[in-house]
Amino acid sequence: MPPTPVTGPASTGPASGPGTGHARHAGRPAQDRPRGGPGGGSGRHGRRIRPVSAGSRPGPRRRVARHWPQYLAISPYYLIFTVFMLFPVLYTVYLAFQKWDGIGDMHYVGFQQFRFLWDDPIFWLSVRNTLVIWVLSTVPMLCLALVLAVLVNSTKRLTAFYRVALFIPSITSLVAIAIFFGAVFSNNFGLINAILRSVHMSAVPWMSNEWTIKLVIATLMTWQWTGYNAIIYLAGLQAIPSEVYEAARMDGAGPARIFFSITIPLLRPIILFTVVVSTVTGLQSFTEPQVLFGSEAATNPNSGGPGQAGLTTLLYFYHQAFDNNDFGYGAAIVWAFFLLILLIVLVNWRLVQRKERRP
């Protein structure tokens, strides 16, 4: 039988008329009935629902005014960042073209600071020392970190203990670490030379030879950051599905084949990240040589030890700016070294991200 027509109050508005209103949907369940047409209809409580047009959306000013408590809550960070970080960085750009001793008037010298920098043999000596220390520390550090991460990932017990033990050196005070290494590698009373004498071997002049000074600084940096990179590699290893390794073992791949053909390619983004971060931090070595050799010479402090073998670029900047009070030249050193770091990071990025040639 056809449904009995339901009579009731006629709907008002432009949507009313023959075949419209409640009579039109009388035979349909309530949950299937439309609540408004294209031109707007009545809501649940009889109020009309108006479509939201693009012009009625709140503008940027209104949104800022609506969320001003949230912006006010995060504003201290941006104020501190602007005053203590952004402004000093921009000010050094201006200072690099001035000659200033920190007290008197500034004198504009243009590019003379950079021309003198190009002909400064000590600056290039510091750059060479920095690059050598960076290579001696970064390459063994990343290789050792990857090996430690693979070993920890293969264990099933005490994994939390190993993670904490690997991460402790990176949160230890760098000054304390440098003082400890200075005592361990001391020429006369160091622990290493004491062990060498106990086995009837000659002592090594760790803190007076050109190459052993660089080796001590590189060893210090390797000890501090190996665990940090191992934790990052461990997180990347745990993200690799175990089915991949199981399939490789079923195909007869050994541990070495799995490591070089599966682990290394799948960890390529992680390796890229650690290479870039290690490049930036390794080239900015300052505290290590400053603590080891900062006050060794009263007349020429922060010179990098005997023969200036430990003089890094940032230590040379500190020596020029705060020992010689030549802030303009110090700013020029910093910006020239920043461009060098940027160039090295880009080269490392291209080398690590180099795609395999397709046949």
C-alpha positions as CSV (number, residue, x, y, z in Angstrom):
1,M,0.0,0.0,0.0
2,P,1.3,3.5,-0.6
3,P,2.3,5.4,2.4
4,T,-0.4,7.7,4.0
5,P,0.4,11.3,3.3
6,V,1.5,13.1,6.4
7,T,-0.1,16.5,6.9
8,G,1.5,19.2,8.9
9,P,2.6,22.8,8.8
10,A,3.9,23.8,5.4
11,S,7.5,24.7,5.3
12,T,8.3,28.4,4.7
13,G,10.8,30.0,2.5
14,P,11.8,29.5,-1.0
15,A,12.0,25.7,-0.6
16,S,8.3,25.4,0.1
17,G,5.8,24.4,-2.6
18,P,4.2,21.4,-4.2
19,G,6.2,18.3,-3.6
20,T,8.5,19.9,-1.1
21,G,8.6,20.2,2.7
22,H,7.9,17.4,5.0
23,A,5.4,15.7,2.8
24,R,8.1,15.1,0.2
25,H,10.2,12.9,2.5
26,A,7.3,11.5,4.6
27,G,8.0,7.9,3.6
28,R,11.8,8.1,4.3
29,P,13.4,7.4,7.7
30,A,14.3,10.5,9.7
31,Q,18.0,9.9,9.5
32,D,17.9,9.9,5.7
33,R,16.0,13.1,5.3
34,P,18.1,16.1,4.1
35,R,18.4,19.0,6.5
36,G,18.9,21.7,4.0
37,G,19.0,22.4,0.4
38,P,21.7,24.1,-1.7
39,G,20.4,27.4,-0.7
40,G,20.4,26.7,3.0
41,G,17.8,25.0,5.2
42,S,16.7,24.5,8.7
43,G,18.9,23.0,11.3
44,R,18.1,20.8,14.2
45,H,16.5,23.6,16.2
46,G,14.8,25.5,13.4
47,R,17.7,27.8,12.8
48,R,18.8,28.4,9.2
49,I,22.2,27.0,8.1
50,R,24.1,29.4,6.0
51,P,26.9,28.1,3.7
52,V,30.4,29.4,4.6
53,S,31.8,31.3,1.7
54,A,35.5,32.0,1.1
55,G,35.0,35.7,1.8
56,S,33.5,35.1,5.2
57,R,36.6,33.3,6.6
58,P,38.6,35.2,9.2
59,G,41.6,37.1,7.8
60,P,45.2,36.9,9.1
61,R,44.7,39.9,11.5
62,R,41.5,38.3,13.0
63,R,43.3,35.0,13.4
64,V,46.2,36.7,15.2
65,A,43.8,38.6,17.4
66,R,42.0,35.4,18.2
67,H,45.1,33.5,19.2
68,W,47.1,36.4,20.8
69,P,47.5,34.5,24.2
70,Q,49.3,31.7,22.4
71,Y,51.5,34.1,20.5
72,L,52.3,36.0,23.7
73,A,53.3,32.7,25.4
74,I,55.9,31.8,22.8
75,S,57.1,35.4,22.3
76,P,60.0,35.2,24.9
77,Y,61.8,32.6,22.9
78,Y,61.7,34.8,19.7
79,L,62.8,37.9,21.7
80,I,65.7,36.1,23.2
81,F,66.7,34.5,19.9
82,T,66.6,37.9,18.2
83,V,68.6,39.8,20.8
84,F,71.2,37.2,21.6
85,M,71.5,35.2,18.4
86,L,70.1,36.9,15.3
87,F,71.4,40.4,16.0
88,P,74.9,39.3,16.9
89,V,75.2,37.3,13.7
90,L,74.0,40.2,11.6
91,Y,76.2,42.6,13.5
92,T,79.3,40.5,12.7
93,V,78.6,41.0,9.0
94,Y,78.9,44.8,9.6
95,L,81.8,44.3,11.9
96,A,83.8,42.4,9.3
97,F,84.2,45.6,7.2
98,Q,85.3,47.7,10.2
99,K,88.5,48.0,12.2
100,W,87.6,48.1,15.9
101,D,89.4,47.3,19.1
102,G,86.2,47.0,21.1
103,I,86.4,50.4,22.9
104,G,87.3,53.2,20.4
105,D,85.6,54.4,17.3
106,M,85.1,52.1,14.3
107,H,86.8,52.8,11.0
108,Y,85.5,51.4,7.8
109,V,88.1,49.5,5.9
110,G,86.0,47.7,3.2
111,F,87.5,44.4,2.1
112,Q,91.0,45.0,3.6
113,Q,90.3,42.5,6.4
114,F,89.5,39.8,3.8
115,R,92.5,40.7,1.7
116,F,94.8,40.5,4.8
117,L,93.1,37.2,5.6
118,W,93.9,35.7,2.2
119,D,97.6,36.5,2.8
120,D,97.7,35.4,6.5
121,P,99.8,32.2,6.8
122,I,98.6,31.6,10.3
123,F,95.0,31.5,9.2
124,W,95.7,28.9,6.6
125,L,97.7,27.0,9.2
126,S,94.7,27.0,11.4
127,V,92.5,25.8,8.5
128,R,94.9,23.0,7.8
129,N,95.0,21.9,11.4
130,T,91.2,22.0,11.6
131,L,90.8,19.8,8.5
132,V,93.4,17.3,9.7
133,I,91.8,17.0,13.2
134,W,88.4,16.7,11.5
135,V,89.5,13.8,9.3
136,L,91.3,12.0,12.2
137,S,88.2,12.3,14.4
138,T,85.2,12.0,12.0
139,V,86.1,9.0,9.9
140,P,87.0,6.6,12.9
141,M,84.1,8.0,14.9
142,L,81.4,7.2,12.3
143,C,82.8,3.8,11.5
144,L,83.1,2.8,15.2
145,A,79.6,4.2,15.9
146,L,78.1,2.1,13.1
147,V,79.9,-1.1,14.4
148,L,78.7,-0.4,18.0
149,A,75.2,0.2,16.8
150,V,75.1,-3.2,14.9
151,L,76.5,-5.0,17.9
152,V,73.9,-3.4,20.3
153,N,71.1,-4.1,17.8
154,S,72.1,-7.8,17.7
155,T,71.9,-8.3,21.5
156,K,68.7,-9.1,23.4
157,R,69.8,-8.3,26.9
158,L,70.9,-5.1,28.7
159,T,70.1,-3.0,25.7
160,A,68.9,-0.1,27.9
161,F,72.2,-0.2,29.8
162,Y,74.2,-0.1,26.6
163,R,72.3,2.9,25.3
164,V,72.9,4.8,28.5
165,A,76.5,3.9,28.5
166,L,76.9,5.1,24.9
167,F,75.1,8.4,25.5
168,I,76.9,9.4,28.7
169,P,80.1,10.8,27.0
170,S,78.0,13.2,24.8
171,I,76.4,14.8,27.9
172,T,79.5,15.1,29.9
173,S,81.1,18.5,30.3
174,L,83.6,19.1,27.5
175,V,85.9,21.1,29.8
176,A,86.1,18.2,32.2
177,I,86.8,15.7,29.4
178,A,89.6,18.0,28.1
179,I,91.2,18.3,31.5
180,F,91.0,14.5,31.9
181,F,92.5,13.8,28.6
182,G,95.2,16.4,29.3
183,A,96.1,14.5,32.4
184,V,96.0,11.1,30.7
185,F,98.2,12.2,27.8
186,S,100.6,14.3,29.8
187,N,104.3,14.0,28.7
188,N,105.7,13.5,32.2
189,F,103.0,12.2,34.5
190,G,100.4,10.9,32.0
191,L,98.7,7.6,32.4
192,I,99.5,6.5,28.9
193,N,103.3,7.1,29.3
194,A,103.2,5.4,32.7
195,I,101.8,2.3,31.1
196,L,104.4,2.5,28.3
197,R,107.2,2.8,30.9
198,S,105.9,-0.2,32.8
199,V,106.3,-2.4,29.8
200,H,109.8,-1.0,29.2
201,M,108.8,1.2,26.2
202,S,109.9,4.8,25.6
203,A,107.4,7.6,26.5
204,V,105.6,9.4,23.7
205,P,105.6,13.3,23.7
206,W,101.9,13.5,23.2
207,M,101.5,17.2,24.1
208,S,104.6,18.5,22.3
209,N,104.7,16.7,18.9
210,E,102.9,18.2,15.9
211,W,101.0,15.0,15.0
212,T,100.4,13.6,18.4
213,I,98.8,16.9,19.5
214,K,96.3,16.5,16.6
215,L,95.8,12.8,17.5
216,V,95.0,13.7,21.1
217,I,92.4,16.3,20.1
218,A,90.9,13.9,17.6
219,T,90.8,11.1,20.2
220,L,89.0,13.4,22.6
221,M,86.4,14.3,20.0
222,T,86.0,10.6,18.9
223,W,85.4,9.5,22.5
224,Q,82.8,12.2,23.1
225,W,80.6,11.8,20.0
226,T,80.9,8.1,19.0
227,G,78.1,7.1,21.4
228,Y,75.8,9.9,20.1
229,N,76.1,8.7,16.6
230,A,75.8,5.1,17.6
231,I,72.4,5.9,19.2
232,I,71.2,7.5,15.9
233,Y,72.4,4.5,13.9
234,L,70.7,2.1,16.4
235,A,67.4,3.9,15.8
236,G,67.8,3.5,12.1
237,L,68.7,-0.2,12.4
238,Q,65.6,-0.9,14.4
239,A,63.5,0.8,11.7
240,I,64.7,-1.8,9.1
241,P,62.1,-4.7,8.8
242,S,63.4,-8.0,10.0
243,E,61.8,-9.7,7.0
244,V,64.5,-8.2,4.8
245,Y,67.3,-9.9,6.8
246,E,65.4,-13.1,6.9
247,A,65.0,-13.1,3.1
248,A,68.7,-12.4,2.7
249,R,69.7,-15.3,5.0
250,M,67.4,-17.6,3.1
251,D,69.2,-16.6,-0.1
252,G,72.5,-17.6,1.4
253,A,73.9,-14.1,2.3
254,G,76.5,-14.0,5.0
255,P,76.9,-11.4,7.7
256,A,79.3,-9.3,5.7
257,R,77.1,-9.4,2.6
258,I,74.1,-8.4,4.6
259,F,75.9,-5.5,6.2
260,F,77.3,-4.0,3.0
261,S,74.4,-4.9,0.7
262,I,71.4,-4.3,3.0
263,T,72.3,-2.4,6.1
264,I,74.4,0.3,4.5
265,P,72.1,1.1,1.6
266,L,69.0,1.3,3.9
267,L,70.9,3.5,6.4
268,R,71.9,6.0,3.7
269,P,69.7,8.9,4.9
270,I,70.9,8.3,8.5
271,I,74.5,8.2,7.4
272,L,74.0,11.5,5.5
273,F,72.6,13.1,8.6
274,T,75.5,12.0,10.8
275,V,78.1,13.0,8.2
276,V,76.6,16.5,7.9
277,V,76.3,17.0,11.7
278,S,79.7,15.5,12.4
279,T,81.2,17.8,9.7
280,V,79.7,20.9,11.3
281,T,80.6,20.0,14.8
282,G,84.0,18.6,14.0
283,L,85.1,21.7,12.1
284,Q,84.0,23.9,15.0
285,S,86.5,22.4,17.5
286,F,87.4,25.1,20.0
287,T,87.1,24.0,23.6
288,E,89.4,21.0,23.2
289,P,92.6,22.9,22.2
290,Q,91.6,25.9,24.2
291,V,91.5,23.9,27.5
292,L,94.5,21.8,26.6
293,F,96.8,24.7,25.5
294,G,94.9,27.9,26.4
295,S,97.2,29.0,29.2
296,E,100.4,27.2,28.3
297,A,102.2,30.4,27.2
298,A,101.8,33.5,29.2
299,T,102.9,35.8,26.5
300,N,101.0,34.2,23.6
301,P,97.9,32.4,25.0
302,N,95.5,30.3,23.0
303,S,98.2,29.7,20.4
304,G,97.5,26.0,20.0
305,G,100.4,24.5,21.8
306,P,104.0,23.9,20.6
307,G,104.4,24.9,17.0
308,Q,100.7,25.9,16.9
309,A,99.9,22.3,16.0
310,G,96.6,22.5,17.9
311,L,95.6,25.9,16.6
312,T,92.1,25.5,15.1
313,T,90.3,28.2,13.1
314,L,87.9,29.1,15.9
315,L,90.7,29.2,18.4
316,Y,92.6,31.6,16.1
317,F,89.4,33.7,15.9
318,Y,89.2,33.8,19.7
319,H,92.9,34.7,19.9
320,Q,92.6,37.6,17.4
321,A,89.3,39.0,18.8
322,F,89.7,38.6,22.6
323,D,93.5,38.5,23.1
324,N,94.6,41.0,20.4
325,N,91.3,43.0,20.6
326,D,90.9,43.0,16.8
327,F,87.2,42.3,16.5
328,G,86.9,43.3,12.9
329,Y,89.5,40.8,11.8
330,G,87.9,38.2,14.1
331,A,84.6,38.7,12.3
332,A,86.2,38.3,9.0
333,I,87.8,35.0,10.1
334,V,84.5,33.7,11.3
335,W,82.6,34.5,8.0
336,A,85.4,33.1,5.8
337,F,85.4,29.9,7.9
338,F,81.6,29.7,7.7
339,L,81.8,29.7,3.9
340,L,84.4,27.0,4.0
341,I,82.2,24.8,6.3
342,L,79.3,25.4,4.0
343,L,81.4,24.3,1.0
344,I,82.6,21.1,2.8
345,V,79.1,20.2,3.9
346,L,77.8,20.6,0.3
347,V,80.6,18.3,-0.9
348,N,79.8,15.7,1.7
349,W,76.2,15.9,0.8
350,R,76.9,15.2,-2.8
351,L,79.2,12.4,-2.1
352,V,76.8,10.6,0.3
353,Q,73.7,11.3,-1.8
354,R,75.4,10.1,-5.0
355,K,73.1,7.7,-6.8
356,E,74.4,4.5,-8.2
357,R,74.8,4.6,-12.0
358,R,72.2,2.6,-13.8
359,P,73.5,0.3,-16.6
